[in-house]
Amino acid sequence: MTGVVGALLEAWDELRVHKVRVLLALVGVAVAVCAITAISAAGEMLRQVSAEQNERWGGRAATLQVSAWPTGEGGSVMPTSEEYEQVFDEIVDRYGIGYSSMLRDAPAPVRFPDGTREITTTGVEPDWATMHRFQVTSGRWFTEADADRLAPALVVNQAFLDALGGTTVAEHPTVTIGGDNPVVATVVGAFPDDWPDMDPVAYALVDAQSTWVTPESMEMMGPPRLELWVPDDLSDALVETVRRDVAGALEGVQADVYRSDSPSASVVDGAIRWVVLGVSAIALLLGGLGLVNIALVTVRYRIREIGIRRSFGASSGRVFFSVMMESVVATTVAGLLGVTVAIVVLHNVPLDVLMGSAVQDAPGFPFSAAVTGMLAAVGIGALAGLLPALVAVRVKVIDAIRY
């Protein structure tokens, strides 16, 4: 242990003596380590942001989309909403699904201050927001208690509020929905528009939406669907099982079950990450090459010193280790500096602003990225010190007299 500590202290003293020459090479190493660390960390952090964006559209891993369309063969007709709901509830209970939601799209005439307009309403269940990381910017999302409301609850987009005259959710606005049998609904939550000039849309609970859903609207918009959030490792087996159950429970329909999330969305991100890491590795090797050149020149100037140390009994292993540790210590210091800079930079970069969406589970700086940066620094230091150390081992006592 004393020998190791002595070699480290000796290496540090040599770096202090040759700090001007070594500093130039270490700048490149520090920058390369900073880049590798930042890329590794940013890749992990952006993967979380990208995953949340994908989950908002397709659902969390693994989300199964279940639908059953009438085939039209043998005079088959579309089952009623009640029949769909009964079959879907049986599937959820049979397999013990923790999170599920029935979905149904239906047009509805809404009486705005400037006239009646037909908008698209989507019937969902309370679990749908959790499955899709859906967040309201004002008000709240649906709860189980909303099913007992006499006035249906609505969660609408900003365009819907603007059509109501620029009101806010805090004012508890109401709106009349429906034609022959209208119903007064209350806006309880709002979310931002997905794109500029978006048309008004609204979410409602499936049971409340049944007030204005007609067989004609189901023919036009399609039958209800079911979303199931299931364990990833069971998704493939459940696809076939649920398809068989739905096809057997509803006559004259073609049952389709598939994953709506994107399990392969990270493949492209991974490829880009490896390309950028490759470029950073090349920069790291170039910085190490500069360190090798400086170390070789330094060893040539230190032949007399090394020869004298050999004459006093220094072994080849001690000389080899001390010369190599000079490069390792130097690159370790540079690596520590590069990792620190990467942490500071990424800590102050608003990833959600860059990606254009809010992040629910904000990721911290990955410890694995810091370890990767430090291992890269130590590794390039060992490689850079190998050749000078081999040259130093070959120095003999007579060389101290010759030079």
N, C-alpha and C positions, 0 to 999 in steps of 0.2 A: 504493500500500500504506500509505503514511504517513497519507493521508486516511482510509482505512478504520479504521486503528488509532485515530486521533484521534477519529473519530466514536464508536467503541465506548467509549473512555475517557470521552468527554463524556457519553454516554448513561448510563454507570455512575455518574458524579458526580451527574447529575440524579436518578437513582433514590435515591441516598443522601440527597439533599436532601429529596425528597418520599417518603421510605420509609414513613411512617405511612399516607399516603393510598393509596399503591400496594399496600402489604402486604395490605389488606383484599380488593382485587380478586384478588391473586395467590393467596390462600388457595383461592378457588374454582377457579382454573386448576390449581393443584397437585393438588387433590383429583380434579378431572376427568381430568388426565393420569395420575394414579396409577390411577384406575379403568380407563381405556382400556388402559394398559399391563398391568395385572393381568388384565383380561379376555382380552386377546390372548394373554398368556402362559399363563394358566390353560386357555384353550381348546386351545392346542397341547399342553399337558401332559396334560390330561384326555382329549384325543383318543388319546394313547398308551395311557392306562389303559383307556379304553373299547375300543380296538382289541384289546388283550390279552385283555380279558374275552370279546369276540366270538370271538377266535381259539381260546379254550379250548373253546368249544362247537362252532363250525362249522369250525374250522381256519383256517390262514393263507391269505392271498390269493395264488394262487387254488387252493382245494381242490376237487377234483372227486369226487363221490360216485358210484360205479358199482355198480349192482345188476342182477340178472337173475332175474326171477320166471317160473316155468313158467306158460304160458297155459292148460294143461289141454285144449287143442284137439288132436284126433287121438290121444287117449290119451297125450299127453306127460306125463312125470314129471319131478320135480325132479332135476337132475344131482347127482352125488355131490360131496362136499367136495373130493375129489382132482381132479375135472374142473374145478370152479371155480378151484382153486388153480393148475392148469396154465394155464388161459386167462388168469388175472390175471398170472401170472409172465411169460407171453409178451407181454402188453401193456406191462408195465413195462420189459422188455428191448427191445422194438421201438422205443419212443419215448424210451428213455434217461432215464426218470424218476429223479431223484435221491432223492426221499423218497416212500415209498409204504407203505401198510399194509393188510393184509387184516383185516377185522373179522368177528366171528361171535359172536352172543349165544346162550347155551345155559344152561338150568337144570342144576343139579348138586346132588345130595344131599350135604351136608357134615355130618360127625359132630362136633358141638360137645359140650362137657362136659354140657350139660343135655339132649341129645338130638339127633337128626338133623333138620336143617332144609334145605329146598330154597332155594338162593340163585341169583341170576343171575350168571353168569360171562361176561366179555367177552374173547374171544380177539383179540389184537392182535399187532403186530410192533414191534420196538424203535423204529422211526422214528415211531411214532404219538405218542409223548410230545413230540418236537420239533415235529411238525406242529400240535399242540394246546397247546403251552406247558404241558404237564402237569408238575407238580412233586410229588415226594414230600416229606413232612415228616420222615420217618425212614427209614433204610435206603437203598435205591437202586431205580432203574428197571431194566428188563430190558436185557441185553446179548446179543450174538450167541452168546456162550459158553453162555448158559442153555439153548439148544436141545439141548445134549448132556447135560444133567443127567438122572440117573435119577429123582430126585425133582423134579417140576415146581416151578418158582418161581411165587410168587403175589405180587401187589401188591394190598393190601386196604385198605378204609376203616377208620375208627376203630371203627365199629359191629361190624365183623368181629372186631377185636382184643378188644373188650369181650365179645363172645359167647364168646371163647376163655378168658374168665376175667380179663380186664384185663391180659393179657401185653403185652410190648413186642417190637418187631422185634429189639432187641439180644439177646433171649433165644433167637432163632432158633426160633420156635414152628413146629410141624408140625401138619397136619390131614389127616384121611382124607377123600377125595372119591370118590364113585361108589357104585354099588349092588352088582351081581354081580361086577364086576371092579374093586375099589377100588384107589386109588393114594394114596400118602402124598405130600403136597405141603408145601413149605417157604415160609413167608412171608419175603420179602426186602425188602419196602418197604411203607409205609403212607401214606395221604393223609387229610386231614380230611373229615368228612361234608359233603355239599353243603347239607343242611338238617337241622333237629332231628329226632330219632327216625327217622333214615334206616335202612333195612334193610341188613344186611350184603351187600356186593358184592365181587367180586374180578376182577382182570385176570390173564390168563395168556397165554403165547405160544400162537399158533394151533396149532402142532404139538403142544404139550403138552395143549391143551384137547381134542384129538381123542381122548384117552383116555376121556373120559366123554361125548362127543357121540354121539348116536344119530340115526337117520333120523327118529324120532318128534319129537325135540327140534327138529330143523331144520324139520319141518313146522309146529311150533308157533311157533317164534321167527323163522322166515324164513331164507332162504339167506344164505351169506356175502356180504359187501360188500367193495368195494375203495375206498380213498381215495388220491388222487394229488395231490401238491403240485406244481403246474405254474406256469410264468411267466404273469403276469396277461394279457399281450398275446396269448398263445397259447391261452387257456382256451376261447374260443368255438369255435375251429377244432377243438380236441381233443375237445370235447363230442360233435360229430357223428361224428368219426373213430372215437373209442373206442366209441361206441354201435354203429356199424356193425360194428366188429370183434367185439364181444362177441356181437351177434345172429348173426353169421355163424359163430362158433366153437361156440356152444351151441345145440342144436336145441330147438325148442318153448319158447323163453323170450321174454319181453319185456324188452329191455335198456333201462335208464334211466340217463342220465348227466346230472348237474346240479351246479351250484356250491353247496356247503354253507356257504361263508363268506358274510359279509354285506357286499357291496361298497357298498351304499347306506346303511350304518348311520350314516355321518357327516353325512347330509343334515339330519337333525333337529338334531344338535349345531350344525351350521353356521347353521341358521335362528335358533336360540336365541342364538348368539354375535352375529349381526348385530343382533338386537333389542336386546340389552344394550349393544352398541357404539353403537347409535343413541341410546339414553338417555344414555350417557356423552357423546356428541357434543353433545347438547342442553345438558348441564351445562357442557361446555367453552365453548360459545357464550355461555351466560349469564355465565360468568366473564369471557370476553372483552368482553362488553357493559359490564360494570362497569369494566373497564380503559379502554374507550373513553370513558366518561363522565368518569372521573378525568383522562384525558389531555386531553380537550377543555377541562375547567375549568382544568387546569394551563397549557394554551396561552394561554387568555384572560388569565391572570395574567402570562404571560411575553411579552406583545406588545411591551413596551418593550425587553426584552432582545433579542428577535428583530429588532426594528427597528434597534437599534444595531448588531447583527451585520451586517445588510444594508448599513448605512451604511459599514462598514469593508470591504465587498467580498465578503461571503459570498454565494455564488450560490444560486439557488433550489434547485438539486439538492442542495447541501450542507445547506441548512436542511431540506429534505424528508427526506434520508437520516438526519440526526442525530435528528430528532423520531421518525421511524419506528423507528429502532434502539433508542430508549428502551423502547418496548413489546416489541420482539423480545428485547432483552437480559433484560428483566424476566420474560417468559414462558419464556425459555430456562432461567433460574435456577429458576423454579418447576417447569418440566418435569423438570429434573435431580433436583430434590428428590422429585417425584412418582414418577419411575422408580426412584430409590433405595429409597423406601419400598415400592414394589411388589415389588422384588427381595427385600428383607429379609422381607416378609410371606410371599411364596410359598416362599421357601427354608425357612421354618420350618413350613409347612403340610404335614402327612403326607397326601398325596393318596391313597395306597393305603389308609389307614385310612378316609378319607372315602368312598371308592368300595367299601370292603368286600372288597378282594382285593389280594394282593401284586402288585408290579410287578417284572417281570424286567429290563426295559430301562428303568431309571429315567431320565426325561427331565430335562435341565437347563433352566435359564431360557433361553427362546428369544431369541437376539440380535435377531430380527426384531421382537419385541414391544417391546424397548427403543428400537429405531429408530422404530417406529410412534409411541410416546409422545413422543419428542423431535421428530419431524416435526410431530405435532399441536400441540405447544407452540410451535414456531417459526411454524407456519402461523397459529395464532390470534393470535400476537403481531404478525405482519405485517398481518393483517386489522384488528386493533385499533389499530394505529398508522397505518393508511392515512388515515382521516378527519382525525385531528389533524394529520397531516403536510400534507394538502391545505390545511387552514386556516392552518397556519404559513406556507406558501408565499405565501399571499395578503397577508401582512403587509408593509406598505411602510414606508419610512423615516419618512414624515410621521406614521405611527401611533405611533412612539416618542415624538414630541413631544406628540401628542394625548393619549396615556394616561400 
